[in-house]
Structures are given as C-alpha cells and as structure tokens.
Amino acid sequence: MIEVSLKSCDLLYLSVSIMENIGASKTLIIVPGINEYKERYYNMANYFYQNGFNILLYDMRGHGKSISKENELGVISDAGKLIDDLVIVYNYAKNRFGGKDIYVLGDSLGALVGLNALPQIKPVKTVLVSPIFSESAIATLKLLKFMLGILGKNGESSYMQSVLGFGSKTVLFSSSVATNEFKSDAICYYNYKNKSIYEIVRLEANVKKLEFELQNIFLVHGSLDSTLSEKGSLVNLEKYLRQNGANVTSKDYNAGHKVLFDLNHEVLWQDILAYFA
C-alpha cells in the first residue's frame, strides 16, 4: 500500500491510498461513504486488486485523514469542493496509470458525490452503493436554509440529523457485529454539523440538474434502508438517470444502508466484479 497526499483546490491535502497492480489495464477509484474512512475498505480493495485492478482510495474532506482546522470530522463547509476533490483524484489516477480504463465505486455519501461528478469525469463504469438521495431534496433544502438561521451552522441538531435520514428507524447494518464495530470506532461514530447536512442535501438537489449521457451505472440498495437511501426515491432516481442518457442496472440486497460492510457483503463484491467485466 502506497500513501500519498493530493493538494485540493483550497490547499487541503487529501489522504490517498494506492495499490498498484503492475501490468493491470484497469483502475478502480473507491469513494468511502457517510461516517467512513478509507482503511475500512481495504479488504474490499484487496479483493479487486487480486482480480486485476489498480486501486485508489481516498478520504473525502472532513473524513478520515483528510482533515484540517477548517475541515474537522463531520464538517463539510462547501459541497462543491467534494466534487472538485473527486475530479482531482480522478485526473491523478488517469495520469499515474497512463490513462488506463478507470472505474468508480462510490458508497453512500461517496456515491452521491460520484453522481454529481459523473458529467465531468466519465469513467468506463460506475457503481453507486446506497447513494444518499431524497426525491424531496429541493423542497427540503429551502427548509434547511431557514432552520440554519435558527439552529446555527456549527450545531449538531437532532432535527437536522433526522432530516438527512439519521434517526430511530435508521438501519445502517443488519449485522449486530458490524453495528458494534462501527459504534466503537471514533473515526466513524460522530455527528455531522448542521451546515454539513445542508451541504449534503444541496448535493441531492443538484442531481436533477445534471445530464448523464452514455454513463454506465450499477445502482445498489440495501432493502432494509428506508431513510438514508429510501427505495422509492432511488426508483425515481433510476428513472431520471435513464431519461437523461444513462445505461442503468440496479439490484437490492437484504442489508442495511452500509451494504458493503453488512452480512454476505462478499456476494455484492462478486456482483460488482461481474458488472465491471
């Protein structure tokens, strides 16, 4: 594993891990999900490495090791910079590996960022695992802008968390072991600031402004997830993607929001590999 730091547009350094597969013609960029960091994806990354991919993982700003005084854990000051960061990582991968075929796997929040970046990066194929998305995001955004004035940008309001999809009904995992591992990890178990939640919803609302001509997308959903990636909203998202030029395949799995870490996640890894093939 090689560790590098990539300078972002505002001089934040993004923490990147690379598994270079000599002779490989394909590169996979993995974008971690909400409350996640790249090291938790190493087992999955190794699976794709063993199957002939160069691997590049990075921590999004405000996550893992991509932090600073302005970008602490749970802080997203500008959603647009999340998109810019992925474009920087994508171009770095293209240059490092000689323009070889690049694939993107985005998980949860990483899938939402990937969706927003697709018109700029145009990978060979993209996997969107449990993208955070709500059909009512545009209307919700107006409400959240008003609530920020009352609750403050730097607070951690339970109301704002629930609007995003975190609450008593949230199913992150069906596995109690995976749940306990997540909750015992301080780099995972934290709240997002109110402004961060507003910025995430801004990304959701922006999806309906984009074109997805000739994009190849595998859309994955955990059937137990009814809040962060609600099934009805994803059905409408799939229709929108098709109407705007994307070639979409979709599949549900008996799992919570974090399908990649839940029970029988190896089946999903195999399905993703088959899709890439």
C-alpha positions as protocol buffer text, in pm:
chain_id: "A"
residue {
  index: 1
  type: MET
  ca { x: 0 y: 0 z: 0 }
}
residue {
  index: 2
  type: ILE
  ca { x: 132 y: 342 z: -101 }
}
residue {
  index: 3
  type: GLU
  ca { x: 17 y: 654 z: 86 }
}
residue {
  index: 4
  type: VAL
  ca { x: 15 y: 993 z: -89 }
}
residue {
  index: 5
  type: SER
  ca { x: -137 y: 1336 z: -25 }
}
residue {
  index: 6
  type: LEU
  ca { x: -308 y: 1528 z: -304 }
}
residue {
  index: 7
  type: LYS
  ca { x: -350 y: 1903 z: -283 }
}
residue {
  index: 8
  type: SER
  ca { x: -710 y: 2015 z: -325 }
}
residue {
  index: 9
  type: CYS
  ca { x: -835 y: 2339 z: -478 }
}
residue {
  index: 10
  type: ASP
  ca { x: -821 y: 2517 z: -138 }
}
residue {
  index: 11
  type: LEU
  ca { x: -490 y: 2362 z: -20 }
}
residue {
  index: 12
  type: LEU
  ca { x: -648 y: 2091 z: 196 }
}
residue {
  index: 13
  type: TYR
  ca { x: -443 y: 1774 z: 147 }
}
residue {
  index: 14
  type: LEU
  ca { x: -647 y: 1464 z: 63 }
}
residue {
  index: 15
  type: SER
  ca { x: -528 y: 1137 z: 213 }
}
residue {
  index: 16
  type: VAL
  ca { x: -497 y: 874 z: -61 }
}
residue {
  index: 17
  type: SER
  ca { x: -408 y: 503 z: -52 }
}
residue {
  index: 18
  type: ILE
  ca { x: -287 y: 326 z: -367 }
}
residue {
  index: 19
  type: MET
  ca { x: -248 y: -42 z: -453 }
}
residue {
  index: 20
  type: GLU
  ca { x: -52 y: -51 z: -778 }
}
residue {
  index: 21
  type: ASN
  ca { x: -100 y: -368 z: -980 }
}
residue {
  index: 22
  type: ILE
  ca { x: 187 y: -399 z: -1229 }
}
residue {
  index: 23
  type: GLY
  ca { x: 53 y: -472 z: -1575 }
}
residue {
  index: 24
  type: ALA
  ca { x: -309 y: -402 z: -1484 }
}
residue {
  index: 25
  type: SER
  ca { x: -515 y: -225 z: -1752 }
}
residue {
  index: 26
  type: LYS
  ca { x: -794 y: -116 z: -1516 }
}
residue {
  index: 27
  type: THR
  ca { x: -806 y: 126 z: -1222 }
}
residue {
  index: 28
  type: LEU
  ca { x: -1077 y: 139 z: -955 }
}
residue {
  index: 29
  type: ILE
  ca { x: -1135 y: 455 z: -751 }
}
residue {
  index: 30
  type: ILE
  ca { x: -1323 y: 391 z: -425 }
}
residue {
  index: 31
  type: VAL
  ca { x: -1504 y: 682 z: -262 }
}
residue {
  index: 32
  type: PRO
  ca { x: -1600 y: 599 z: 101 }
}
residue {
  index: 33
  type: GLY
  ca { x: -1941 y: 665 z: 248 }
}
residue {
  index: 34
  type: ILE
  ca { x: -2100 y: 864 z: 527 }
}
residue {
  index: 35
  type: ASN
  ca { x: -1913 y: 841 z: 860 }
}
residue {
  index: 36
  type: GLU
  ca { x: -1647 y: 628 z: 690 }
}
residue {
  index: 37
  type: TYR
  ca { x: -1275 y: 634 z: 614 }
}
residue {
  index: 38
  type: LYS
  ca { x: -1067 y: 454 z: 355 }
}
residue {
  index: 39
  type: GLU
  ca { x: -894 y: 198 z: 578 }
}
residue {
  index: 40
  type: ARG
  ca { x: -1228 y: 26 z: 642 }
}
residue {
  index: 41
  type: TYR
  ca { x: -1244 y: -52 z: 269 }
}
residue {
  index: 42
  type: TYR
  ca { x: -903 y: -223 z: 249 }
}
residue {
  index: 43
  type: ASN
  ca { x: -1042 y: -579 z: 248 }
}
residue {
  index: 44
  type: MET
  ca { x: -1273 y: -499 z: -42 }
}
residue {
  index: 45
  type: ALA
  ca { x: -996 y: -308 z: -219 }
}
residue {
  index: 46
  type: ASN
  ca { x: -770 y: -613 z: -191 }
}
residue {
  index: 47
  type: TYR
  ca { x: -1042 y: -829 z: -350 }
}
residue {
  index: 48
  type: PHE
  ca { x: -1046 y: -610 z: -660 }
}
residue {
  index: 49
  type: TYR
  ca { x: -667 y: -580 z: -656 }
}
residue {
  index: 50
  type: GLN
  ca { x: -643 y: -960 z: -666 }
}
residue {
  index: 51
  type: ASN
  ca { x: -878 y: -952 z: -965 }
}
residue {
  index: 52
  type: GLY
  ca { x: -657 y: -730 z: -1177 }
}
residue {
  index: 53
  type: PHE
  ca { x: -730 y: -368 z: -1077 }
}
residue {
  index: 54
  type: ASN
  ca { x: -508 y: -84 z: -970 }
}
residue {
  index: 55
  type: ILE
  ca { x: -679 y: 59 z: -660 }
}
residue {
  index: 56
  type: LEU
  ca { x: -703 y: 416 z: -541 }
}
residue {
  index: 57
  type: LEU
  ca { x: -898 y: 507 z: -225 }
}
residue {
  index: 58
  type: TYR
  ca { x: -920 y: 846 z: -62 }
}
residue {
  index: 59
  type: ASP
  ca { x: -1079 y: 1012 z: 238 }
}
residue {
  index: 60
  type: MET
  ca { x: -1324 y: 1284 z: 146 }
}
residue {
  index: 61
  type: ARG
  ca { x: -1264 y: 1619 z: 314 }
}
residue {
  index: 62
  type: GLY
  ca { x: -1397 y: 1619 z: 670 }
}
residue {
  index: 63
  type: HIS
  ca { x: -1348 y: 1240 z: 689 }
}
residue {
  index: 64
  type: GLY
  ca { x: -1067 y: 1008 z: 796 }
}
residue {
  index: 65
  type: LYS
  ca { x: -728 y: 1174 z: 750 }
}
residue {
  index: 66
  type: SER
  ca { x: -843 y: 1444 z: 504 }
}
residue {
  index: 67
  type: ILE
  ca { x: -897 y: 1693 z: 783 }
}
residue {
  index: 68
  type: SER
  ca { x: -771 y: 2035 z: 894 }
}
residue {
  index: 69
  type: LYS
  ca { x: -884 y: 2309 z: 1131 }
}
residue {
  index: 70
  type: GLU
  ca { x: -1143 y: 2413 z: 873 }
}
residue {
  index: 71
  type: ASN
  ca { x: -1235 y: 2054 z: 778 }
}
residue {
  index: 72
  type: GLU
  ca { x: -1267 y: 1860 z: 1102 }
}
residue {
  index: 73
  type: LEU
  ca { x: -1453 y: 1530 z: 1127 }
}
residue {
  index: 74
  type: GLY
  ca { x: -1817 y: 1590 z: 1035 }
}
residue {
  index: 75
  type: VAL
  ca { x: -1752 y: 1929 z: 874 }
}
residue {
  index: 76
  type: ILE
  ca { x: -1847 y: 1994 z: 511 }
}
residue {
  index: 77
  type: SER
  ca { x: -1833 y: 2366 z: 451 }
}
residue {
  index: 78
  type: ASP
  ca { x: -1891 y: 2352 z: 75 }
}
residue {
  index: 79
  type: ALA
  ca { x: -2037 y: 2052 z: -106 }
}
residue {
  index: 80
  type: GLY
  ca { x: -1896 y: 2174 z: -436 }
}
residue {
  index: 81
  type: LYS
  ca { x: -1545 y: 2108 z: -307 }
}
residue {
  index: 82
  type: LEU
  ca { x: -1630 y: 1740 z: -255 }
}
residue {
  index: 83
  type: ILE
  ca { x: -1699 y: 1720 z: -628 }
}
residue {
  index: 84
  type: ASP
  ca { x: -1381 y: 1911 z: -711 }
}
residue {
  index: 85
  type: ASP
  ca { x: -1180 y: 1672 z: -494 }
}
residue {
  index: 86
  type: LEU
  ca { x: -1308 y: 1366 z: -681 }
}
residue {
  index: 87
  type: VAL
  ca { x: -1221 y: 1528 z: -1013 }
}
residue {
  index: 88
  type: ILE
  ca { x: -867 y: 1592 z: -882 }
}
residue {
  index: 89
  type: VAL
  ca { x: -836 y: 1229 z: -766 }
}
residue {
  index: 90
  type: TYR
  ca { x: -972 y: 1101 z: -1098 }
}
residue {
  index: 91
  type: ASN
  ca { x: -726 y: 1307 z: -1302 }
}
residue {
  index: 92
  type: TYR
  ca { x: -442 y: 1195 z: -1077 }
}
residue {
  index: 93
  type: ALA
  ca { x: -536 y: 830 z: -1134 }
}
residue {
  index: 94
  type: LYS
  ca { x: -555 y: 887 z: -1508 }
}
residue {
  index: 95
  type: ASN
  ca { x: -209 y: 1044 z: -1514 }
}
residue {
  index: 96
  type: ARG
  ca { x: -48 y: 795 z: -1275 }
}
residue {
  index: 97
  type: PHE
  ca { x: -174 y: 488 z: -1459 }
}
residue {
  index: 98
  type: GLY
  ca { x: -131 y: 616 z: -1811 }
}
residue {
  index: 99
  type: GLY
  ca { x: -494 y: 685 z: -1898 }
}
residue {
  index: 100
  type: LYS
  ca { x: -599 y: 322 z: -1848 }
}
residue {
  index: 101
  type: ASP
  ca { x: -967 y: 237 z: -1808 }
}
residue {
  index: 102
  type: ILE
  ca { x: -1097 y: 393 z: -1488 }
}
residue {
  index: 103
  type: TYR
  ca { x: -1393 y: 265 z: -1286 }
}
residue {
  index: 104
  type: VAL
  ca { x: -1554 y: 438 z: -987 }
}
residue {
  index: 105
  type: LEU
  ca { x: -1723 y: 282 z: -683 }
}
residue {
  index: 106
  type: GLY
  ca { x: -1897 y: 532 z: -459 }
}
residue {
  index: 107
  type: ASP
  ca { x: -2055 y: 431 z: -130 }
}
residue {
  index: 108
  type: SER
  ca { x: -2338 y: 624 z: 39 }
}
residue {
  index: 109
  type: LEU
  ca { x: -2224 y: 987 z: 58 }
}
residue {
  index: 110
  type: GLY
  ca { x: -1939 y: 891 z: -175 }
}
residue {
  index: 111
  type: ALA
  ca { x: -2199 y: 765 z: -424 }
}
residue {
  index: 112
  type: LEU
  ca { x: -2381 y: 1099 z: -407 }
}
residue {
  index: 113
  type: VAL
  ca { x: -2054 y: 1283 z: -469 }
}
residue {
  index: 114
  type: GLY
  ca { x: -1979 y: 1044 z: -755 }
}
residue {
  index: 115
  type: LEU
  ca { x: -2320 y: 1111 z: -911 }
}
residue {
  index: 116
  type: ASN
  ca { x: -2254 y: 1485 z: -907 }
}
residue {
  index: 117
  type: ALA
  ca { x: -1907 y: 1440 z: -1057 }
}
residue {
  index: 118
  type: LEU
  ca { x: -2003 y: 1195 z: -1334 }
}
residue {
  index: 119
  type: PRO
  ca { x: -2063 y: 1457 z: -1607 }
}
residue {
  index: 120
  type: GLN
  ca { x: -1703 y: 1575 z: -1554 }
}
residue {
  index: 121
  type: ILE
  ca { x: -1511 y: 1250 z: -1508 }
}
residue {
  index: 122
  type: LYS
  ca { x: -1690 y: 997 z: -1734 }
}
residue {
  index: 123
  type: PRO
  ca { x: -1550 y: 662 z: -1606 }
}
residue {
  index: 124
  type: VAL
  ca { x: -1594 y: 339 z: -1801 }
}
residue {
  index: 125
  type: LYS
  ca { x: -1844 y: 213 z: -1543 }
}
residue {
  index: 126
  type: THR
  ca { x: -1969 y: 341 z: -1207 }
}
residue {
  index: 127
  type: VAL
  ca { x: -2114 y: 159 z: -908 }
}
residue {
  index: 128
  type: LEU
  ca { x: -2335 y: 364 z: -676 }
}
residue {
  index: 129
  type: VAL
  ca { x: -2388 y: 179 z: -348 }
}
residue {
  index: 130
  type: SER
  ca { x: -2673 y: 319 z: -136 }
}
residue {
  index: 131
  type: PRO
  ca { x: -2646 y: 675 z: -270 }
}
residue {
  index: 132
  type: ILE
  ca { x: -2790 y: 922 z: -22 }
}
residue {
  index: 133
  type: PHE
  ca { x: -3082 y: 1068 z: -212 }
}
residue {
  index: 134
  type: SER
  ca { x: -3430 y: 1200 z: -144 }
}
residue {
  index: 135
  type: GLU
  ca { x: -3690 y: 1289 z: -405 }
}
residue {
  index: 136
  type: SER
  ca { x: -3793 y: 1586 z: -189 }
}
residue {
  index: 137
  type: ALA
  ca { x: -3440 y: 1730 z: -162 }
}
residue {
  index: 138
  type: ILE
  ca { x: -3517 y: 2055 z: -344 }
}
residue {
  index: 139
  type: ALA
  ca { x: -3803 y: 2145 z: -110 }
}
residue {
  index: 140
  type: THR
  ca { x: -3608 y: 2022 z: 194 }
}
residue {
  index: 141
  type: LEU
  ca { x: -3315 y: 2247 z: 103 }
}
residue {
  index: 142
  type: LYS
  ca { x: -3530 y: 2558 z: 140 }
}
residue {
  index: 143
  type: LEU
  ca { x: -3647 y: 2445 z: 483 }
}
residue {
  index: 144
  type: LEU
  ca { x: -3293 y: 2364 z: 599 }
}
residue {
  index: 145
  type: LYS
  ca { x: -3167 y: 2705 z: 489 }
}
residue {
  index: 146
  type: PHE
  ca { x: -3430 y: 2861 z: 714 }
}
residue {
  index: 147
  type: MET
  ca { x: -3351 y: 2624 z: 1003 }
}
residue {
  index: 148
  type: LEU
  ca { x: -2978 y: 2702 z: 985 }
}
residue {
  index: 149
  type: GLY
  ca { x: -3062 y: 3057 z: 1085 }
}
residue {
  index: 150
  type: ILE
  ca { x: -3235 y: 2924 z: 1397 }
}
residue {
  index: 151
  type: LEU
  ca { x: -3017 y: 2628 z: 1493 }
}
residue {
  index: 152
  type: GLY
  ca { x: -2679 y: 2767 z: 1384 }
}
residue {
  index: 153
  type: LYS
  ca { x: -2428 y: 2632 z: 1135 }
}
residue {
  index: 154
  type: ASN
  ca { x: -2195 y: 2467 z: 1386 }
}
residue {
  index: 155
  type: GLY
  ca { x: -2454 y: 2290 z: 1599 }
}
residue {
  index: 156
  type: GLU
  ca { x: -2542 y: 1920 z: 1584 }
}
residue {
  index: 157
  type: SER
  ca { x: -2919 y: 1932 z: 1590 }
}
residue {
  index: 158
  type: SER
  ca { x: -3107 y: 1602 z: 1616 }
}
residue {
  index: 159
  type: TYR
  ca { x: -3369 y: 1759 z: 1388 }
}
residue {
  index: 160
  type: MET
  ca { x: -3110 y: 1817 z: 1115 }
}
residue {
  index: 161
  type: GLN
  ca { x: -2977 y: 1463 z: 1159 }
}
residue {
  index: 162
  type: SER
  ca { x: -3328 y: 1323 z: 1116 }
}
residue {
  index: 163
  type: VAL
  ca { x: -3387 y: 1529 z: 800 }
}
residue {
  index: 164
  type: LEU
  ca { x: -3077 y: 1371 z: 649 }
}
residue {
  index: 165
  type: GLY
  ca { x: -3205 y: 1025 z: 743 }
}
residue {
  index: 166
  type: PHE
  ca { x: -3045 y: 952 z: 1080 }
}
residue {
  index: 167
  type: GLY
  ca { x: -3298 y: 857 z: 1347 }
}
residue {
  index: 168
  type: SER
  ca { x: -3450 y: 572 z: 1543 }
}
residue {
  index: 169
  type: LYS
  ca { x: -3561 y: 397 z: 1221 }
}
residue {
  index: 170
  type: THR
  ca { x: -3221 y: 416 z: 1051 }
}
residue {
  index: 171
  type: VAL
  ca { x: -3078 y: 73 z: 966 }
}
residue {
  index: 172
  type: LEU
  ca { x: -2708 y: 104 z: 891 }
}
residue {
  index: 173
  type: PHE
  ca { x: -2642 y: -271 z: 927 }
}
residue {
  index: 174
  type: SER
  ca { x: -2849 y: -584 z: 974 }
}
residue {
  index: 175
  type: SER
  ca { x: -2546 y: -734 z: 1150 }
}
residue {
  index: 176
  type: SER
  ca { x: -2505 y: -655 z: 1521 }
}
residue {
  index: 177
  type: VAL
  ca { x: -2130 y: -728 z: 1490 }
}
residue {
  index: 178
  type: ALA
  ca { x: -2091 y: -468 z: 1214 }
}
residue {
  index: 179
  type: THR
  ca { x: -2301 y: -223 z: 1416 }
}
residue {
  index: 180
  type: ASN
  ca { x: -2084 y: -262 z: 1726 }
}
residue {
  index: 181
  type: GLU
  ca { x: -1763 y: -225 z: 1524 }
}
residue {
  index: 182
  type: PHE
  ca { x: -1895 y: 96 z: 1373 }
}
residue {
  index: 183
  type: LYS
  ca { x: -2011 y: 246 z: 1703 }
}
residue {
  index: 184
  type: SER
  ca { x: -1685 y: 165 z: 1880 }
}
residue {
  index: 185
  type: ASP
  ca { x: -1478 y: 345 z: 1615 }
}
residue {
  index: 186
  type: ALA
  ca { x: -1436 y: 717 z: 1696 }
}
residue {
  index: 187
  type: ILE
  ca { x: -1339 y: 794 z: 1336 }
}
residue {
  index: 188
  type: CYS
  ca { x: -1685 y: 664 z: 1232 }
}
residue {
  index: 189
  type: TYR
  ca { x: -1916 y: 745 z: 1519 }
}
residue {
  index: 190
  type: TYR
  ca { x: -1978 y: 1120 z: 1517 }
}
residue {
  index: 191
  type: ASN
  ca { x: -2247 y: 1368 z: 1413 }
}
residue {
  index: 192
  type: TYR
  ca { x: -2233 y: 1598 z: 1114 }
}
residue {
  index: 193
  type: LYS
  ca { x: -2259 y: 1971 z: 1173 }
}
residue {
  index: 194
  type: ASN
  ca { x: -2586 y: 2139 z: 1074 }
}
residue {
  index: 195
  type: LYS
  ca { x: -2416 y: 2319 z: 784 }
}
residue {
  index: 196
  type: SER
  ca { x: -2269 y: 1988 z: 667 }
}
residue {
  index: 197
  type: ILE
  ca { x: -2615 y: 1835 z: 646 }
}
residue {
  index: 198
  type: TYR
  ca { x: -2738 y: 2134 z: 448 }
}
residue {
  index: 199
  type: GLU
  ca { x: -2447 y: 2085 z: 206 }
}
residue {
  index: 200
  type: ILE
  ca { x: -2522 y: 1712 z: 165 }
}
residue {
  index: 201
  type: VAL
  ca { x: -2885 y: 1788 z: 81 }
}
residue {
  index: 202
  type: ARG
  ca { x: -2758 y: 2051 z: -164 }
}
residue {
  index: 203
  type: LEU
  ca { x: -2580 y: 1769 z: -347 }
}
residue {
  index: 204
  type: GLU
  ca { x: -2903 y: 1567 z: -352 }
}
residue {
  index: 205
  type: ALA
  ca { x: -3095 y: 1859 z: -501 }
}
residue {
  index: 206
  type: ASN
  ca { x: -2826 y: 1920 z: -762 }
}
residue {
  index: 207
  type: VAL
  ca { x: -2857 y: 1571 z: -916 }
}
residue {
  index: 208
  type: LYS
  ca { x: -3174 y: 1669 z: -1104 }
}
residue {
  index: 209
  type: LYS
  ca { x: -2982 y: 1946 z: -1284 }
}
residue {
  index: 210
  type: LEU
  ca { x: -2732 y: 1709 z: -1447 }
}
residue {
  index: 211
  type: GLU
  ca { x: -2707 y: 1510 z: -1770 }
}
residue {
  index: 212
  type: PHE
  ca { x: -2573 y: 1152 z: -1773 }
}
residue {
  index: 213
  type: GLU
  ca { x: -2524 y: 1080 z: -2141 }
}
residue {
  index: 214
  type: LEU
  ca { x: -2373 y: 734 z: -2208 }
}
residue {
  index: 215
  type: GLN
  ca { x: -2286 y: 673 z: -1842 }
}
residue {
  index: 216
  type: ASN
  ca { x: -2287 y: 307 z: -1733 }
}
residue {
  index: 217
  type: ILE
  ca { x: -2420 y: 276 z: -1378 }
}
residue {
  index: 218
  type: PHE
  ca { x: -2486 y: -11 z: -1138 }
}
residue {
  index: 219
  type: LEU
  ca { x: -2726 y: 118 z: -870 }
}
residue {
  index: 220
  type: VAL
  ca { x: -2722 y: -83 z: -546 }
}
residue {
  index: 221
  type: HIS
  ca { x: -2960 y: -59 z: -250 }
}
residue {
  index: 222
  type: GLY
  ca { x: -2992 y: -230 z: 89 }
}
residue {
  index: 223
  type: SER
  ca { x: -3357 y: -331 z: 119 }
}
residue {
  index: 224
  type: LEU
  ca { x: -3359 y: -262 z: 497 }
}
residue {
  index: 225
  type: ASP
  ca { x: -3257 y: 101 z: 439 }
}
residue {
  index: 226
  type: SER
  ca { x: -3571 y: 317 z: 442 }
}
residue {
  index: 227
  type: THR
  ca { x: -3424 y: 652 z: 547 }
}
residue {
  index: 228
  type: LEU
  ca { x: -3085 y: 747 z: 402 }
}
residue {
  index: 229
  type: SER
  ca { x: -3146 y: 578 z: 65 }
}
residue {
  index: 230
  type: GLU
  ca { x: -3520 y: 520 z: 58 }
}
residue {
  index: 231
  type: LYS
  ca { x: -3630 y: 273 z: -210 }
}
residue {
  index: 232
  type: GLY
  ca { x: -3897 y: 494 z: -366 }
}
residue {
  index: 233
  type: SER
  ca { x: -3654 y: 781 z: -412 }
}
residue {
  index: 234
  type: LEU
  ca { x: -3397 y: 551 z: -571 }
}
residue {
  index: 235
  type: VAL
  ca { x: -3658 y: 413 z: -812 }
}
residue {
  index: 236
  type: ASN
  ca { x: -3727 y: 769 z: -924 }
}
residue {
  index: 237
  type: LEU
  ca { x: -3353 y: 838 z: -940 }
}
residue {
  index: 238
  type: GLU
  ca { x: -3307 y: 537 z: -1168 }
}
residue {
  index: 239
  type: LYS
  ca { x: -3584 y: 664 z: -1397 }
}
residue {
  index: 240
  type: TYR
  ca { x: -3425 y: 1008 z: -1407 }
}
residue {
  index: 241
  type: LEU
  ca { x: -3083 y: 866 z: -1490 }
}
residue {
  index: 242
  type: ARG
  ca { x: -3229 y: 661 z: -1776 }
}
residue {
  index: 243
  type: GLN
  ca { x: -3422 y: 957 z: -1911 }
}
residue {
  index: 244
  type: ASN
  ca { x: -3102 y: 1161 z: -1913 }
}
residue {
  index: 245
  type: GLY
  ca { x: -2886 y: 921 z: -2107 }
}
residue {
  index: 246
  type: ALA
  ca { x: -2750 y: 668 z: -1857 }
}
residue {
  index: 247
  type: ASN
  ca { x: -2743 y: 293 z: -1902 }
}
residue {
  index: 248
  type: VAL
  ca { x: -2855 y: 171 z: -1558 }
}
residue {
  index: 249
  type: THR
  ca { x: -2859 y: -170 z: -1390 }
}
residue {
  index: 250
  type: SER
  ca { x: -2998 y: -197 z: -1036 }
}
residue {
  index: 251
  type: LYS
  ca { x: -3021 y: -457 z: -760 }
}
residue {
  index: 252
  type: ASP
  ca { x: -3140 y: -475 z: -400 }
}
residue {
  index: 253
  type: TYR
  ca { x: -2969 y: -673 z: -125 }
}
residue {
  index: 254
  type: ASN
  ca { x: -3100 y: -791 z: 211 }
}
residue {
  index: 255
  type: ALA
  ca { x: -2891 y: -545 z: 409 }
}
residue {
  index: 256
  type: GLY
  ca { x: -2887 y: -204 z: 573 }
}
residue {
  index: 257
  type: HIS
  ca { x: -2755 y: 121 z: 431 }
}
residue {
  index: 258
  type: LYS
  ca { x: -2390 y: 13 z: 455 }
}
residue {
  index: 259
  type: VAL
  ca { x: -2427 y: -288 z: 226 }
}
residue {
  index: 260
  type: LEU
  ca { x: -2053 y: -316 z: 165 }
}
residue {
  index: 261
  type: PHE
  ca { x: -1995 y: -399 z: 532 }
}
residue {
  index: 262
  type: ASP
  ca { x: -2312 y: -593 z: 612 }
}
residue {
  index: 263
  type: LEU
  ca { x: -2380 y: -967 z: 615 }
}
residue {
  index: 264
  type: ASN
  ca { x: -2279 y: -1154 z: 299 }
}
residue {
  index: 265
  type: HIS
  ca { x: -2112 y: -845 z: 152 }
}
residue {
  index: 266
  type: GLU
  ca { x: -1881 y: -1076 z: -47 }
}
residue {
  index: 267
  type: VAL
  ca { x: -2180 y: -1152 z: -274 }
}
residue {
  index: 268
  type: LEU
  ca { x: -2206 y: -783 z: -360 }
}
residue {
  index: 269
  type: TRP
  ca { x: -1831 y: -765 z: -428 }
}
residue {
  index: 270
  type: GLN
  ca { x: -1869 y: -1056 z: -672 }
}
residue {
  index: 271
  type: ASP
  ca { x: -2165 y: -888 z: -843 }
}
residue {
  index: 272
  type: ILE
  ca { x: -1968 y: -566 z: -881 }
}
residue {
  index: 273
  type: LEU
  ca { x: -1675 y: -754 z: -1032 }
}
residue {
  index: 274
  type: ALA
  ca { x: -1912 y: -927 z: -1276 }
}
residue {
  index: 275
  type: TYR
  ca { x: -2062 y: -591 z: -1370 }
}
residue {
  index: 276
  type: PHE
  ca { x: -1718 y: -446 z: -1438 }
}
residue {
  index: 277
  type: ALA
  ca { x: -1641 y: -747 z: -1660 }
}
